[in-house]
Amino acid sequence: MFSLEINFQDGVSQPEMLFVRRPQAIVGASDFAHVVIDDMKPLDYQIRLIRGLGRRFSCQAISHQGQLDSSNVLNGVYDGEAEFDLGVVRLVVSALDSDLMLKEGEPPDRAGVRVL
């Protein structure tokens, strides 16, 4: 899970906070993005977030056709939180630990297996 804070640079729109309840997500302006931000249309890439172990996650810039852009400076592994200033928007991505908590009525041994 991730929390995603979107700060628009247009001077009019208020910041938005979203919760992404999946281990992978694409943030961008294409039809196949999980989080669609129209303000990202001028960019020639989107961002793929992939949850790792603990609070680590990786970020990959991909083209609108889904091809990895290996030269992008956003590519990397982050621990807990990262801030990306994309010019048109500023994104603050935080890895959340709520997926590691016991669910209501879940036995601890089952939760341990689910987390692993």
Secondary structure, DSSP 8 states (H G I E B T S, - for coil): -EEEEEEESSSSS--EEEEE-SSEEEEESSTT-SEE-GGGTTSS-EEEEEE-STTEEEEEEE-TTS-B-TT-TT-EEEESEEEEE-SSEEEEEEE--GGGS--TT--HHHHHHHH-
